[in-house]
Amino acid sequence: MRVGFDIEVPLFDAKTRKLILPYEDAGISRLMTDIPEDNVKRRRISGDEKAFVHTDGVMLELNPQPFSCRVHSYWTLLDCIQGGKQLVEKALKRSVVMLPIPVIKLPKRILESADENTVQLGCRAEYNAYTGEEYRPEINYRSYPYRGAGGHIHFEIAKIFQQYDRRTGTYIAKKFDLPTAIKIVKHLDKILGLLSVAIAIYPRLEAVRRELYGRAGSFRIQPHGLEYRVLSNFYMLHPTLKSLFHHLGRYIVNELAHTGNNVSESLIFQKLNEIGEDKIIQIINNCDTVQAKKIFRLLKPEWPSLSANYSVLDLMMKHKVTRLFPLVDIQKAWTYGGENDHSEFGWEDGVNPFYRKAKYDTYLRKRA
């Protein structure tokens, strides 16, 4: 199963740190090209037919090619990061930085004077797994100052829910429908949603984003399968964080698709089910890091069943995720840094050098 991403990132002037509005800059707009099938002005990156960047309100959106493999996913997303940044810098003729900030606040002058395409909120409606209803916020976008930056994950699951008809020689739809999507999204919330809260960089900003979008249970059914819309762009802090969420999401969705209730009946989900949906919704929507950390510490004995390094997660929860991965320009964080940096590989390989350094720093402080 391939996993794709659409990630919104704010742009800032490298010297002044002033917010750049890509939709309003005529130079950036001219460098975008029309993609007929989508009716959206996007720019194809590095000759890759399925990797694009485009402007989305006050953000630049990255659309890498979907891959099952985390290594391939790393490289196509890095192409989007580098290509998108070069595109903007070429248009502006100055250096810019991309930062994994989940919410930005627009000044009043921009809200009142900017083009409608720059300040408008949202697009089409999204479903909520807990209410079973569509949701689209009704709000005056000229007065509401906050704009969220999503880090949505796409699972190409539709093909899994097909079966081969030998009589016709074609694949026919099986059982991927709204109830199935809701079941999958609730499982993703219990791991990806809660984990994003436990290691949040900016908890208050995450809560502000979820006032409108990215609330617990947010998703869309797409032609290719499922779009999970709860996460912000925070995992762009470093490729090993993205690798972790890529791995966990792919594992959960694959297991649910192939084994049905086996995952639901596993010990880790039995413990999560005891917490109750109402509490999970409250923790995610309010970005309650204290409660999320308590839950993941209770899951420590069962965590290896998800094939992820609990020691590193524990370190990030005890301290700050930015202690492992400093907050820098996204391109700098994602650029291969030499023989000791294995960022493009899996979560475990990429995180090891940072984990060792953090443990050594703790040792030195204890000795001091």
N, C-alpha and C positions, 0 to 999 in steps of 0.2 A: 504494500500500500504506500502510495506516494503522499508526502506531507508538504504542503505549501504554506506560504505566509504572505500577508499584506500588512506592512508595518509603516506607521506614520511617524515621522521625525521632524521636530522643529529645527530651523536653521538660524544661526546667529552670525553676525559679523565677527571675525576672529579677533579684531582689535578692540572694537567698542562693545561687543557682546549685545549689540542691538538686534532685535528680532527682524528677520528677513521674511517678507511676504511673497512667496514665489509666484502666486497667481497674479499679483499686481505688477510684477516686474515684466515689462514688455520683452526684454531681452531673453528671459527664461522662457516665456511663452512662445517666442519665435523658434526656439530650438526644439520645442516639442513637435511631434508629428501626429497627424490624424491616423488612428487605427480604425479602419472602417467597421469591423465587426462589433466594436464597443462604443463607437461614437464618443470617444474620450481622447483628448490630446495627450499622448504618452510618447516616451522615447525608448526605442529598443536599445538594449545595452550589449556591447561587445559582440554584435552579430548573433547573439543568442535569441532565437525566435520566441522564447517564452520568458525572458527576463526584461522587465520594464521599470521605468520610473515615471511618475507623473505628479502633477500638483493636485493637492486636495485641500482646498481652503487655505489655511495658514500653514499647512504642513507640506513636506515632500513625502510622497508615498513610494515605498520600495516593494516591487512585485517580483521576487526571484522565481526561477523555474522550480516547480515541485520535484522533490526527490524523496525516495525512501531512505537512502544512504545519507547519514549526517555529514560525511566528508564532502560529497557532491553538493549538498545543500549549503554548506559553508562557502564553497567557492562561488556558486552562483549569487549568493547574497552579498559576498564581498565585491563581486562585479557590479552589483546594483549600488552599493555604498560608494565605491570609487567612481563609477560612471556618473552617478547622480551628483556627487560633489564637484566633479570636473565640469559638468554641464552648467551648474549654478555659477561656479567661479569664472567660467568662460564668459557667461552673460554679464556678470557684475564687475568683472575685472578686478576682483579683490578676493582675499581668502575668507572662507567661511568654516564654521564648525557645526557638526551634528551632535546633539546631546540626547541621551535617553531619558527625557523628562516627560512624565505622563500627562501633564497639564500645563498650559501657559495661560497667562492673563493678558487680555488685550487692553491697551489704553483706551480711554473714552474717545479720544480723537479718531482712532482707527475704527472703532465701532460705529461712529456717526458718519464717517466720510468714506470708508473703504467700499470697494465694489461689492455687490451682493454675493457674488461667487466666492469672495474672500471670507466673509463673516457669517455666511449661512451655516446652520447647524444640521449635521446629519444628512442622511440620504433616505433610502427606503426603509420600511419598518423591519424590525427583527422580532423573532419569537422569544418567549421566556418559558423555560422548561418547567417551572413551578406553577405558573398560572395557566399555561397552555394557550396563551393569547398573544397576538401581535402587539408590539409596543413601538410608539414613535413619540418622542417628547414634543409637546406643544408649548413653545416658549418664544418670547420676543428676542431674536438673536441680535438685535441692535442694543439691547440693554444687558443681556447676560454676558459677562466678560470672559468666562472660562471656555477653553477649547481643549478637548482631550485628544491624546495620541494613542491609538489602538495598536496592539500587536496580535492581530487575529491569526489563528491557525486553521488551515484548510486540510481536511482529511479526504482523500480521494477514495471514499468508501463505497460509492455506488456500485463499482464493478464487483466488489466482494459479495454484495447482496444480489447476485445474479446467478442463474443456473443455466447450464448448456442444454438446449433442446436438440436431441439427436435427430429428430424427425425433420426439423426445419434447418438445422445447422446454424442456429443463431443463439445468442444469449438473451434470456428473458428476465424481466425484473422478478425479484424474489420477495423480500420483506422489508426493504429499507423505506420506511414511512415515518410519519410524524411521531407515533409512539416509540419507535425504535430510536429515533434521533433524540427524543427527550431522555430516554434511558441512558444513552451514551453521554449526553451532556451532564447529567447528574453525577455520573461516575467521574467525568473529567473535573467537575467542580470540587469533588472530594479530595483530589490529588493536586491537579494543576492550580485550581482556584485558591485552595487553602495554602498551598506552598508559595504562591505569588504574594500572599499576605504575610506569611511567616518571615520571608526574606525581603520584604519591600524596602526600596531605597527611600522613597518619599511617601510614607503612609498617609499623611494628610492630603497630599495631592491625589493619591489613588482614590481616597474617599470622595474627593470633589469630583473626579472623573465619573465615578459611579453614581453620582446624583442623576445623570442623564443616560450615559452609555456604559456598557461593560458590567452591568449588574449581574449578580449570580444567576446562572441559567440562560444567559444571552446566547443566541445562535441563529443561524439561517440555514435552510436547506438549499443547497446549490446543485446545479446539474451534475457536478462531479462528486457530490456527496454532502459533507457537513462543514460549515464554517463556525468555529468556536470563537466567540467574540468577547469573552470575559477579560482577557489579559490586556495589559497596556504594553508599551514598548520597552519596559524596564529590562527585559532580558537581552536587549542590545548593548547593555553595559559591557558584555564580553561574550565571545562565541561559545565559551564553555557553558554559560548559563542557557543560551539558546539551545545548545546541544542537549542539555538536561531536559528541557521542556519538550523538545522534539522527541527524544527517546521515550519519556513517560507517556506523552500523548499517543504516540504510535503504538506503544505496548498495550495500553488500556483499550484503545479502539480495536486493534487487531484481535486481542483476546476476546472481547465482547462479540466481535463479528464471527469468530471461528468456533468459540466454545460456549457461547450463550451465557448461561447463568453461572458457569464455573468461577468466573472472576468475582461475581457478586457474592458467591458463597465462600470466597477465600477469607482467611482470618483477618487480613488488613481491612477489607471492606466490611466485615462483620463488626469490627470495632468502630469504623466510621459510621455505620448505620445506626449504632447505639447513640451517637451524638444527636441525631435528629436533623431533619431538613431545615427547620426554622432557625436553629442555631448556626448551621453552615451558611445559610443566606445572610444572617446578621453579621457573621464574622467577615464574609467576603465584601458585602456592601459597605460596611463601616471601616473596613481594613483594620480589624482588631488584631494587631500583631501579637499581643500578649496571649490571647486565647488560641490563635493559630499555632503558636510555638508550643503551647501546652499539648495540643493534639498531636503534633509531630513527635514530641518526646514520648508520648504513649505508644506511638507506632514504631518506635525504634527496633523492637525484636522482630517485627514483620517486614521492615523496610527492605532487607536484602531480596525479598521475593520480587521486587520491582527492578532489580539489577542496577541500583544506584548507590553512590558512596555516601553513607549516612554520616561518617566522621566529618566530611566537609560541610554538609548541611548543618550539623550541630555547631560547627565553628561559626558559620554565618549567622546562625540564630543567636549564639551567645554574644557575638560582637555585631559588626555591620558587614553587609555583603561588600561594601566598598573597601573594606580592609583587605579582602582578597583581590578585588578588581577595582582599581582607582577610577574615579569618574573623570574621563578624558573624552576628547573627540572620538566619535564612534569609529572613524576610519583608522585612527591610531590604535585603538583597542583591538580592532579586527585584523590588522596587518600582521602578517607572519613576522615574528621577531627573532629568528635565529634557531640554532640547533636545539636550544633548551626550551623552546616554546612550541608546544604541539597543539595550538589552539584549533587547528582545522580538523583534528581527530575527535574521538568521542569525548564525552564529559569527563571520564575518569583520567584519560591521558592528558587532556588539556589542563585540568585543575591541579594535577600533582605538584608542579613546580611552585604554584601559588600557595598551595596548602603547606608545603615544606617551609616556605619563607615565613608564612604567618605563624607557624608553630615555633620557628626559630626566634622571631620577634618577641613572642610571648615568653620564651625561655630567657632572653636577654633582659626583659623588664623584671622578671622575678629575681634575677641575680642582682640587679641594680639596687 
